[in-house]
């Protein structure tokens, strides 16, 4: 059993002890257990004796066990030597002794703060960390809301008359029976004015990105950028929300997929005429969103990703602008084409006129 000193328990300690001393004099597992005991309030009493060289206390152990603990402090050239004796079965340098040592640091006024011991570079780093924490608050996370705010990716003719990939924001009420109500298109730049828990920091970054391109002017529908790197940034941010859909929010959210290669083939129109069509090599049924920065949407898996070209974009643009060719002119057109370029190896065929 630990021996209780006969001195008054209110003696003032002269020795300076740091938290580092406590952690160094107990093995890591014992220190952690002792610190948990201290935090839970298991240290029932703590007092200093013998000119502040000895500390006595009682620590609540498991069940109804209360153990008496003696701590002996001895000054060293660097720091303080600390030895703990306890009435528990372990008896020496146990978790009860560690708990009393941590209580000592809190209750008695002899703590040498870590700040005084830290080197200048560590102190500077801590100062910068505190400043950063104060400046940047915890990112807002999306929570439950009675409305759903999403983004719709579509492909077709826009306000300026040419075909392109477009993005617009929509809102729909979440129905109690499940699913979503009718969708309503929103001005994408007015999204942040809505008081909705659905909106996150990711939404703000998306709006900022479009705001840079459109100078923040009101827009219910915005085009996917023609610049490949900028389009990649926009699409990555949209896909990261898990609220980007193709054509309608009734369809499942799109999932980011890898880059695929695009090729060019002849396709028949309803009239029987043929025209050039861009096709994803490994996903022939996927929808190609053709632009200077082409993307694809696989409507079987609802995956979406960028497309790569094996030919210059300028040549690809010329191929996509080819006029419809009547089957009667297919052979002559194919010969003329092959004499000009060697990119397309497919031959025009005589298609029968079809109707829809």
Long-range contacts (C-beta under 8 A, 24 or more apart in sequence): 1-68, 1-87, 2-56, 2-67, 2-68, 2-69, 2-70, 2-85, 2-86, 2-87, 3-70, 3-85, 4-56, 4-68, 4-70, 5-49, 5-50, 5-54, 5-56, 5-70, 6-49, 7-49, 7-50, 7-54, 8-49, 9-45, 9-47, 9-48, 9-49, 9-56, 10-47, 10-48, 11-47, 11-48, 11-49, 11-50, 11-51, 11-52, 12-48, 12-52, 12-109, 13-48, 13-52, 13-55, 13-73, 13-108, 13-109, 13-110, 14-51, 14-52, 14-110, 15-52, 15-53, 15-73, 15-75, 15-80, 15-110, 16-80, 16-110, 16-111, 16-112, 17-73, 17-80, 17-82, 17-101, 17-104, 17-105, 17-110, 17-111, 17-112, 18-79, 18-80, 18-111, 18-112, 18-113, 18-114, 18-117, 19-102, 19-105, 19-111, 19-114, 20-79, 20-114, 20-117, 21-79, 21-80, 21-82, 22-82, 22-98, 22-101, 22-102, 22-105, 24-79, 25-81, 25-82, 25-83, 25-84, 25-93, 25-101, 26-84, 26-93, 26-95, 26-97, 26-98, 26-101, 27-93, 30-93, 30-94, 30-95, 30-98, 31-98, 33-95, 33-98, 34-94, 34-95, 34-96, 34-97, 34-98, 34-99, 34-101, 34-102, 35-98, 35-99, 35-102, 37-95, 37-96, 37-98, 37-99, 38-98, 38-99, 38-102, 38-103, 38-106, 42-99, 43-99, 43-100, 43-102, 43-103, 46-100, 46-103, 46-104, 46-107, 46-108, 48-104, 48-108, 52-110, 55-100, 55-101, 55-104, 55-108, 57-100, 57-103, 57-104, 59-86, 59-96, 59-99, 59-100, 61-88, 61-96, 67-96, 69-96, 69-97, 69-100, 71-97, 71-100, 71-101, 71-104, 139-200, 139-201, 140-199, 140-200, 140-201, 141-200, 142-197, 142-198, 142-199, 142-200, 143-197, 144-197, 145-174, 145-196, 145-197, 145-198, 146-173, 146-174, 147-171, 147-172, 147-173, 147-174, 147-196, 147-198, 148-172, 148-173, 148-174, 148-180, 148-198, 148-243, 148-249, 149-186, 149-191, 149-194, 149-196, 149-198, 149-199, 149-203, 149-243, 150-241, 150-243, 150-244, 150-245, 150-249, 150-253, 151-206, 151-238, 151-241, 151-243, 151-244, 151-245, 152-183, 152-244, 152-245, 152-246, 152-247, 152-248, 152-249, 153-224, 153-238, 153-244, 153-245, 153-246, 153-247, 153-254, 153-289, 153-297, 153-304, 154-246, 154-247, 155-287, 155-289, 158-221, 158-223, 159-221, 163-290, 164-223, 164-224, 164-291, 165-223, 165-224, 165-289, 165-291, 165-295, 166-221, 166-222, 166-223, 166-224, 167-210, 167-221, 167-222, 167-223, 167-224, 167-234, 167-238, 168-220, 168-221, 168-222, 170-249, 172-249, 180-249, 180-250, 183-248, 183-249, 183-250, 185-220, 185-221, 186-220, 187-218, 187-219, 187-220, 188-219, 188-220, 188-221, 188-222, 189-214, 189-216, 189-217, 189-218, 189-219, 190-218, 198-243, 200-241, 202-237, 202-240, 202-241, 203-241, 205-237, 206-234, 206-237, 206-238, 206-241, 209-233, 209-234, 209-237, 210-234, 224-289, 224-291, 224-293, 224-295, 225-293, 226-291, 226-292, 226-293, 227-292, 227-293, 228-292, 228-293, 228-306, 230-293, 231-291, 231-293, 231-295, 231-306, 232-293, 232-306, 235-295, 235-304, 235-306, 239-304, 244-304, 246-287, 246-297, 246-299, 246-302, 246-304, 251-299, 251-302, 252-302, 253-302, 254-297, 254-302, 254-303, 254-304, 255-301, 255-302, 255-303, 255-304, 256-303, 256-304, 256-305, 257-298, 257-301, 257-303, 257-304, 257-305, 258-305, 259-305, 259-306, 259-307, 259-308, 260-286, 260-296, 260-305, 260-306, 260-307, 260-308, 261-307, 261-308, 261-309, 261-310, 262-288, 262-294, 262-296, 262-307, 262-308, 262-309, 263-310, 264-316, 264-319, 264-320, 264-343, 264-344, 265-346, 266-346, 266-347, 266-348, 266-349, 268-351, 268-354, 269-324, 270-354, 270-355, 270-356, 271-324, 271-353, 272-326, 272-327, 272-351, 272-352, 272-353, 272-354, 273-324, 273-325, 273-326, 273-327, 273-351, 274-324, 274-325, 274-327, 274-330, 274-348, 274-349, 274-351, 275-322, 275-323, 275-324, 275-325, 276-319, 276-320, 276-322, 276-344, 278-307, 278-316, 278-320, 280-307, 290-320, 292-317, 311-343, 315-341, 315-343, 319-343, 319-344, 327-351
